[in-house]
């Protein structure tokens, strides 16, 4: 279904913290913004975190008001479960693109009561809990999602019709189709975020083979208030771990897996999780295996020293291999760099601190003139020093981790730069504001 063309001042691609900040800054200046998010909810990855480093402030307490402000702003139109295609630069100024709204098979009449979810007989892995538990084929994405509207996973739905029968709002609609709308905008901000490294690409670490080897994001979900279990547990047998290891630089600073750069956040988010684990499991021993600790930000080194004072053990060592014992415990074989020896230690849970990779979705969005990538596949910043938000296409700007690895404060600063550059571009080229 193709709708009539619509017009806005700025397209913001991505509804994470950088996209929200960019949209709000420009909306507060009076510009009309269309924010497009491919997921079922805005909020990005930050909304799924427990706390932020180094202050240990609640992540959801920071981002949920930002989500609410974005949703309620009269100058911002939000499209979730939607993607951008075929961006073309107009002969004059501005851009035209196709907005593809994918069917949710649930209308806006949904009240979020979750009765349909209770009755659905299909159970599959929950991607929002990072496959730690299951979810239904019709489901609310997560408890603080925005919009809080159910969606039908049509690929796994068995079309039994139970959800449709029990829905008190008659909101289930299996007749929904994909909707394509041509849209004109004057400028674009790319805030598509990042992808996490897949540790399956390092088979010697045993992820996917040993259940007690988990990723840092799976551990993060066990530490949030909306966690899948009542406390931190080993996935293999449901026991509470008392000897936890972190393997830093999993997929970062490693030419062999194609990511030679530092991801900038892994040292500190692992240190944060270690401190939170000391509170959740007071009797547990926490060991962090690292190559170099990079505590470069404000308060980062003090945060690192605080973790050491709390009893977290930091071992300068390069992990060679992880193997499993019959009881599910794990043997880490590593090179002790400070002593120049090969050692083995036993842990009952291993957390892989996975790095940040480029989200290359932006490469398929442009129809004619392609936006340039840097050598690490992030959006290339053509003038990093004086105009860090500029890209290879005039009128297209970049915000947040779409430009490279960075933490949350730097993502917000990047979004501020992108919105400022965009406003200047609009004033200069469209005589606006």
N, C-alpha and C positions, 0 to 999 in steps of 0.2 A: 504494500500500500504506500503510495507516494503522496505526501501532503504538499500544500502550497508553500512557497518560499517564505522564510521569516528572516528578520534582521536583528542583529545585536551589535554592540560596540566591540566586545572582546569575547573570544572563545578561550576558556581555561580547560585544558585537557588534564584531568586527574583531580580527584576529590580528597587527597590526603592533606596533611597539615600545610604543605607549601601551596597547593592549589586553593585551599580555603582562604589562606592568608592573602594570596594574590587577588582572589575574587573580592574579598571584603575591602581591601585597600582601594581598589578601583570603584567598587560599588558605592563606597562612602564619598567618593568624588563625584558621584552622579552618573557614572557610566552604566550601561545596561550589559550585564554579564550572562553568558550561558556557560554553565559548568557541566562538563560531561564526564561521568565516571562509569567505567566498564563493570564494576562490581555492583552488588545489590544494595550497597549502602555507602555513603561517604564516610570519611574518617581515616581512610588509609590504614597503614600498619600500626600507627601510634595508638589507635583506639583499642588495639589488642594487647598492649603492653601493661605491665604491672605498675612500675614506678620508673621515674627518669633519673639518670645520674647527672651530677653527683649529689643532688639535693635530696633524692629519694621522695620527691613529690609524686602524688598519685597521677599517673598518666591520663587516666580517664577523666579525672577531675579537671585537667587542663584542656583536654581536647573536646570533651562533651559540650561545654559552653560555646566553644568555637564552632562546632557542628550546628548547634542550635541557632547561633547568630547567623550562620551562613544560610540555613534553611529558611529563616524568618525574614531575611533581608528582602525588601520589595524590589531591589534592582538586580537580584540574582535568580535566574531560572536554573534549576538543577534537573538533570536527566541521569538517572542511575540505570544500570543494566543496559548501557548504550555505548556505542563506539563511533569514532569519527573516521570517515573514509573520503578519499578523492579530493583532498585539499588542493585548490588551484588559486594561484595569484591572479587577480583580475587585471585587465590591461591598464586601468588607472591605478587606484589604490584599493586595498582591501582584498578579501579572500572569499571564495565560495567553497562549501564542503557539503558532504552528505552526512546527515545525522541518522544513524541506524539505531532505532529503539527495538530491542529484542523483547519478545513476549514474556511476561512474567506469569501469565495464566491465572493471575489474581488481580482483581480490580482495586481501585483506591478505596472502595467501600470496606475493605478489610479492617477489622478493629484490633487485630493482633491478639486475639483471644487464645489461639493455638489449639482449639478443639480439633481442627483438621489434622494437626500434627499428632495429636494423641491417637486418633483413629487410623492413621496411615499405617499399613502393615509392612511397608518397605523400610529397611534399615541399611544405610550405607555410611561410609566414613565421613566424618564432619571436617570439612576443610578449614572451618573457622576455629576449630580446636586442634588443628594440625594433626588430624587422624588419630588422636588419642582415644576418642570415643566415637559413637555413631550418631547419625541424625536421620530424620525421615525424608521421604521423597518430596513431601510438601513441608515447608519449614520457615520459621523466622530465622534470618541469618545468625543473629546473636542478640543478646538481651537489650543492648543499648543501640541497636542499629537504627539508622535514619535514612529512609523512612522505615518505620516498624510495620512492614507489610510482608505477608508471607509470599513465598514463591514456590512454584512447582518445578522440580528438577525433572523435566520432561524425558530426559535420556534414561532415567532410572524409574520413572513412573510406570506402573503396570496397568494404568487406566481402569482401576477397579471402581472408581466413582464414589468411594466412601467420603472423601474430603468434600466433594460437591454436595452430598446428601446431608452432612452434619453442619455445614457452614451456616451460622445463624444470620449472616449478612448477605448470603447468596453472592459471595465475592469470587468464587471459583469460576473461571471462564476459559474453557479449553478451545474456544473459537478465536482467541487472540492470535494475531499475525504480526510478523515483523513490519515495522513502520519506517519508511525512509522519508526524510524531510530535507530539502535543499535549504541551506542557511547561508546568509551573507554576514560577514563580520569585517571589522576594520583592522583588527590585530589579533594575535594568537599568543597564548602562554602555554608552553609545554611543561607540565608538572606530573609526568607519568611515573615518577618514583623509581624504585629499584627492584631487582629480583634477588632472592637469597640463593647462595651457592647450594647446589644439590650434592650432599656428601656421598651419594651413590657413585660419584665420579672418583672417589678415593676408596676403592674396595678394601684396601688393607685395614681400614678403620672399622669395618664390619657393620656399618649402618645398613639397615634393611635385612641383615642376616642375624645379628644379635639384638634381641628386643631391648636389652638394657643399655644400648647405645642410642642416645636420642640427640636431637638438635637443640640448639639454644632457644629456638622459638617454641619447641615443645615444652622445655623447662619453664619458659616465660609464662605459658598458659597455665602451668601448675602453680604459679605464684600469684596469679591475679585473684581478686575477690570472686569472679565468675568462673573459677577453675572447674575442670571436669570432675575432680575428686575432692574429698574433704581435706586432703593434705598431699604432700609430695610422695609419690609412690613409684616403685619400679614397674614398668609396663609388663615385664615377663610374668611376675608372680604376685603383684600387688603389695609387696612388702615395703616398709619404709626404709630407705637407704641410710646407711650410717658412714659411708666412705665414698665420697663423690669426687670425680675428677673432671676437670675442664681441659679441653684440647684447643688452645688458641691457634689462630691462623689456619683454620680449616677452610681451604679454598681461597686464602689471601696470601700475598707475597710468595706465590708458588707458580713458577713458569710452567711446570709440568701439567698443571690443570688449566692453564690459559689465563690466569689472573695474577700478574706479578705485582700489583699495587696493594698498599695497605688499605683496609676497609674503614679505618679510622674510629670505628665504634666498638669493635669486638673486645678489646682490652677492658674498656670501661663497663660495657654491659655485662661481661662475665664477672667483673669485680662487684657490680651491683647485685647480680643474682647470688653470688657467694655470700654477700652480706645478708640478703633476704633469707637465704637458706639457713644461715646461722640463727636467725630468729625463728624460722619455721621448724627446724630440726636442731635444737640446741646441743645435742650430743653428737652430731655428725661431724666428721672430718672432711674438710674441703681442700683439695689440691688443684692448683692451676698451673698447667704446663705451658710455658711460653718461650718464644724466641727472644723478643724484646718487648718490654712494657712501654707503650706509647701513651703517656699521660700528659698530653700537651695543652689541654684546655684549662680554663679557670677553675680551680678547685679540684682538678683531676688528680694531681699528685698527692694532695692531702687525702683524697678519697681512697687512693691506692694504699697509702700508709695506714689509714684507718682500718682497712681490711686486714692488713698484716697484724695490726695490734689486736684485732678481734680473734686472730688465730688461723686465718686463711694462710695456707702454705703455698708459696710461689716457687716453682721449680723451673730453672732455666734448662729446658730440654727439648729436643726434637723427637717427636713420636715416630717410631718406625712401623709398628704393627700392634693391633689389638686382637687378642684371642679370647675365647670364652671357655670357662670351666663348666663342669656338669651342673653345678648349683646356680648357674647364671651369672656368677661373678666374672669379672673381666681382668685379663692380664695385659698391662700396658708395657710394651718393650720400647725403651727410649734411650737416646744418647744424653747423658748428663753433661751438658756443655761446660759447666763450671769445673767439673772434675775430670772430664775427658774419658768417661767410662760408659759402657753399655749396661743398663740396669733394667730390672723388671719389677713392677709393683702391682698389687692386686687392689681392685676397687669393685664396689657392687653396682655402681652406676657411672657411666661416662657421658658427658655432655660435649658435643662438638660445636665449638663457637664458629658458626659458619659466617663467611664474609658476604659482602655486598657486590652484586654484579649489575651491569647495565640492563635496564628494561628497554629492549629495542623495538617496542611496539610503534614508536614514532616513525620508524623507517618505512612502514607500510601505509602511512596516513596521507602522504603527499603524492599527488597524481603525476605532476610534470616535474617541477623543480624539487629535487630531493634535498633534505636537510643533511648537513655534513655531520659525521661522527668523528670523535677523537679516536686515538689508536686503541682505547679500551672500550670502545663502542658506546660511550655516553654521548649526549649531544655536545658538539664542539662549541666552546665559547670562543668567539672570534676575537674578543678583546678582554681578556681576563682581568686586566689591571684597572682600566678606566670605565669599561662598560661590561661587567661580568655576565649580564643577562642576554647580551646580543648573540644571535646565531648567524648562520651563513645566509639566511633569507631575511631581507629587510621586512620588519613588521612582525617577525616571529621571535619570541623571547623564551628563555628557559629559567625554571625555578626549581630549587630543591635538588634532590638526589638524581634527577634526570640528567644533571650536569656532572655528577660524580659523587663519590661517597662523602657524607657529612652527617653530623649529629642534628638533633632537633633544633637547638638554637640557631645553628648555621643555616638550616633549611628555612627557618622563619626570616632570617636576615636576607637570604637569597630571594625569597618571595617578595620581600620589601624592595629589593633592587629591581626585580622583574616588573613589579607593578609601577614603580617610579619610571623605569625606562618606557614602559608601555604608555603611561600617561603623557610623557614628553613626546613620544612618537605621534600620538593622537592629536596633540595640540599643534605639532609641527606640520603634519600631513593632512589633517582633516579640520583644522581651525576649530578644535573643540576645547571647551572649558577655558 
